[in-house]
Amino acid sequence: MNRNHLRVLATTFAAAAAVSVAGIMPVANAQSDQPQPIASLDLSRYLGTWYQLAAMPQYFNLVCARDTRAEYALDAQGDVSVHNSCTTWTGGPNEIRGTATVSDPVTNAQLHVSFPGVPTQESRYGSPNYIVTALGQDYSWALVTDPNRLSGFVLSRTPALDPAQWSDIRAAITSAGENTCWYLTSPTAGGLETLAPLCTV
């Protein structure tokens, strides 16, 4: 890892630390109610490729420097295959494959995502850990979190969003009981190239 990679990695941790020091990192069960899923998710329209444009820092995504994306498709059992990939700090590829199963057949917007070999995430079936809390009317973007608001992802069909879409996403984050400062932007080719708390962008 060269000096430039170390500088960017240090910036990542510094940004996350700044959010934490400010006292605004999410706390499990900080609110008694859980984030609400959207009323109805058309799973067939939700399949395909999504670019991650912002996310709450997680231990499993610190290896990712940029160009993080998810690819969803139906598998042989009728569940959703998950293929997450990104470019690491050394410029190499990183990927993981898993499965998402619908936990809420009423809305289809709450799923259980599992990854074989990953501690605490190995079981194919279980309670929801992936909640679609907001969605662009044209399925151009999505906001995803979990019941305890400990994770969060801004997903987009394209590498960039316009100001109006970002405004809608910030409002959706607030409506979900979260803070835009919990999210760090995800550098993406063709989109934002900065790594910073979403509330400052």
Residue pairs with C-beta under 8 A, 6 or more apart in sequence:
1 9
1 89
1 90
5 65
5 89
5 90
8 65
8 89
8 195
9 65
9 89
11 195
12 57
12 62
12 184
12 195
15 184
15 195
15 196
15 197
16 57
16 184
18 197
19 25
19 181
19 182
19 184
19 197
22 181
24 179
24 181
24 182
25 182
26 56
26 148
26 149
26 150
26 178
26 179
26 182
28 148
28 149
28 150
29 148
30 149
30 177
31 149
31 177
33 177
34 131
34 147
34 148
35 131
35 133
35 145
35 146
35 147
35 149
35 176
35 177
35 178
36 131
36 133
36 176
37 104
37 107
37 109
37 110
37 131
37 132
37 133
38 107
38 109
38 132
38 133
38 134
38 135
39 107
39 109
40 107
40 108
40 109
41 107
41 108
41 109
41 132
41 135
42 108
42 139
43 80
43 102
43 108
45 139
46 72
46 132
46 139
46 142
47 72
47 73
47 74
47 80
48 71
48 72
48 73
48 157
49 69
49 70
49 71
49 157
50 69
50 70
50 71
50 72
50 142
50 155
50 156
50 157
51 68
51 69
51 155
51 156
51 157
51 158
51 159
51 188
51 191
52 68
52 69
52 70
52 86
52 153
52 154
52 155
52 186
52 188
53 154
53 155
53 156
53 159
53 160
53 161
53 185
53 186
53 188
53 191
53 192
54 153
54 154
54 169
54 183
54 184
54 185
54 186
54 198
55 61
55 68
55 151
55 152
55 153
55 154
55 183
55 184
55 186
56 150
56 151
56 152
56 153
56 182
56 183
56 184
57 184
58 151
60 118
61 68
61 86
63 86
63 88
63 89
63 94
64 86
64 87
64 88
64 94
64 186
65 86
65 87
65 88
65 89
65 187
66 86
66 87
66 186
66 187
66 188
66 189
67 86
67 87
67 187
67 188
67 189
68 84
68 85
68 86
68 186
68 188
69 84
69 85
69 86
70 82
70 83
70 84
70 155
71 82
71 83
71 84
71 85
72 80
72 81
72 82
72 83
72 100
73 80
73 81
73 83
74 80
74 81
75 81
75 99
79 99
79 100
79 101
79 102
79 124
80 99
80 100
80 101
80 111
81 97
81 98
81 99
81 100
82 97
82 98
82 99
82 100
82 113
82 115
83 95
83 96
83 97
84 95
84 96
84 97
84 98
85 93
85 94
85 95
85 96
86 93
86 94
86 95
87 93
87 94
88 94
96 115
96 118
97 115
98 113
98 114
98 115
98 116
98 118
98 121
99 113
99 114
99 124
100 111
100 112
100 113
100 114
100 130
101 111
101 112
101 114
101 124
101 125
102 108
102 110
102 111
103 110
103 111
103 112
103 126
103 127
103 128
104 110
104 111
104 128
109 131
109 132
109 133
110 128
110 130
110 131
110 132
111 128
111 129
111 130
111 131
112 123
112 124
112 125
112 126
112 127
112 128
112 129
112 130
113 121
113 129
113 130
114 121
114 122
114 123
114 124
114 125
114 126
115 121
115 122
116 122
121 129
127 147
128 146
128 147
129 146
129 147
130 144
130 146
131 144
131 145
131 146
131 147
132 142
132 143
132 144
133 143
133 144
133 145
133 172
133 175
133 176
134 142
134 143
134 168
134 169
134 172
134 175
134 176
135 141
135 142
135 143
136 142
136 165
136 168
139 157
140 156
140 157
140 158
140 161
140 165
141 154
141 155
141 156
141 157
141 161
141 165
141 168
141 169
142 154
142 155
142 156
143 152
143 153
143 154
143 155
143 169
143 172
143 173
143 176
144 151
144 152
144 153
144 155
145 151
145 152
145 153
145 176
145 178
149 176
149 177
149 178
152 173
152 176
152 178
152 182
152 183
154 169
154 173
154 183
154 198
156 165
156 191
158 190
158 191
159 188
159 189
159 190
159 191
160 188
160 190
160 191
160 192
161 169
161 191
170 180
170 198
173 179
173 180
173 183
173 198
174 180
179 199
180 197
180 198
180 199
181 197
181 198
181 199
181 200
182 197
183 197
183 198
183 199
184 195
184 196
184 197
184 198
185 192
185 194
185 195
185 196
185 197
185 198
185 201
186 192
186 195
187 193
187 194
187 195
192 201
194 201
